[in-house]
Amino acid sequence: MPIYAYKCESCGAAKDVLQKISDPALTDCPACGKPTFRKQVTAAGFQLKGNGWYATDFRGGSSSSAGSAVAAGAAAASSETSAAPAAGHGCGGDCSCG
């Protein structure tokens, strides 16, 4: 459920309220009781970080280059998983387990 910021236009009281999206907006101020309690416009409370799809899909430039980069990454991943494990290694790669 989202958290909405409210502020009274009469007395200036502010409050953050946890509400469902389908809940009606609050109108009565809990401090002064007047019907001037209004929902505020605020910034999003989260940021997407890392190198997932959201970092590469909408960067600008041609969409074919982004698609080819995804295809190249998928091809590299499939070739890594299909390689046979090295002799003496149970894990399948360059490590110190064998």
PyMOL commands that set and color helices and strands:
alter all, ss='L'
color gray80, all
select helices_A, chain A and resi 53-56+63-82
alter helices_A, ss='H'
color red, helices_A
select strands_A, chain A and resi 3-8+14-18+37-39
alter strands_A, ss='S'
color yellow, strands_A
deselect
rebuild
show_as cartoon
